[in-house]
Amino acid sequence: MATRQNSSNGKQKSPRIQVVLPEDLCKKLSELAAAESRTVSNMAKVLIQEGVKKHQLSESSVSKDLATKKTKTQNFINALEKQKTQRLKGIPKRLKFKRN
């Protein structure tokens, strides 16, 4: 869990986290931050926010797909259950399978 610190005026600061990055990723993050005139911390925050938003959107689309499939399946089951049952006329006919 992220830790909160108190500022000098007594208000709580935003939660802080620590992340260990490989050197090449840290270098890329620093380059992105410099290109956008941001601090490395702020750039990391922006990228995390975008990643979380993208993840939530993909999760919601997956749950919508599942709900649609469940609805279609349930509609099919309901349609089958509403059908009137019929007795077969006569004895079942034998099926012949042709071999190629």
C-alpha positions in Angstrom: 0.0 0.0 0.0 1.2 3.5 -0.8 2.4 5.5 2.2 1.2 9.0 3.1 3.3 11.7 4.6 2.3 14.9 6.3 3.5 18.2 5.0 4.9 21.0 7.2 1.4 22.6 7.5 -0.2 19.4 8.7 -2.0 18.4 5.5 -1.5 15.0 4.1 0.5 14.6 1.0 -0.5 12.4 -1.9 0.4 8.7 -1.5 4.0 7.8 -2.5 5.2 4.6 -4.1 8.7 3.3 -4.9 9.4 1.5 -8.1 12.6 -0.2 -9.1 13.2 0.1 -12.9 15.8 -1.4 -15.1 18.4 1.1 -16.3 17.2 1.1 -19.9 13.6 1.8 -18.9 14.6 4.5 -16.5 16.6 6.1 -19.4 13.6 6.0 -21.7 11.4 7.5 -19.0 13.9 10.3 -18.5 14.1 11.0 -22.2 10.3 11.1 -22.4 10.1 13.5 -19.4 12.7 15.8 -21.0 10.9 15.8 -24.3 7.7 16.9 -22.6 9.4 19.3 -20.1 8.2 17.2 -17.1 9.9 15.8 -14.1 10.6 12.1 -14.2 8.1 11.5 -11.4 5.4 13.5 -13.2 6.0 11.6 -16.4 5.8 8.3 -14.6 2.5 9.4 -13.0 1.1 10.4 -16.4 2.1 7.1 -18.0 0.6 5.1 -15.1 -2.6 7.0 -15.4 -2.9 6.3 -19.1 -2.0 2.6 -18.5 -4.7 2.2 -15.8 -7.3 3.9 -18.0 -6.4 1.7 -20.9 -6.6 -1.4 -18.7 -10.0 -0.5 -17.3 -11.4 0.1 -20.8 -10.2 -3.3 -22.0 -11.6 -5.0 -18.9 -15.0 -3.3 -19.4 -15.1 -4.4 -23.1 -14.3 -8.0 -22.0 -17.1 -8.0 -19.4 -19.5 -6.6 -22.0 -18.6 -9.4 -24.5 -19.2 -12.0 -21.8 -22.6 -10.4 -20.9 -23.6 -10.4 -24.5 -22.7 -14.1 -24.9 -24.6 -15.0 -21.7 -27.6 -13.1 -23.0 -27.6 -14.8 -26.4 -27.1 -18.2 -24.8 -30.0 -17.6 -22.4 -32.3 -16.4 -25.2 -31.5 -19.6 -27.1 -32.2 -21.8 -24.1 -35.5 -19.9 -23.5 -36.5 -20.4 -27.1 -35.9 -24.1 -26.9 -37.8 -24.4 -23.7 -40.8 -22.7 -25.2 -41.0 -25.1 -28.1 -43.8 -27.6 -27.9 -42.7 -31.2 -27.5 -43.7 -33.6 -30.3 -43.8 -37.4 -30.5 -41.9 -39.1 -33.2 -44.0 -40.8 -35.9 -43.2 -44.4 -36.4 -39.9 -46.1 -35.6 -36.6 -44.3 -36.2 -35.1 -44.9 -39.6 -31.6 -46.3 -40.0 -29.0 -44.0 -41.2 -26.5 -45.2 -43.7 -23.0 -43.6 -43.8 -21.2 -43.6 -47.0 -17.4 -44.1 -46.9 -15.3 -42.4 -49.5 
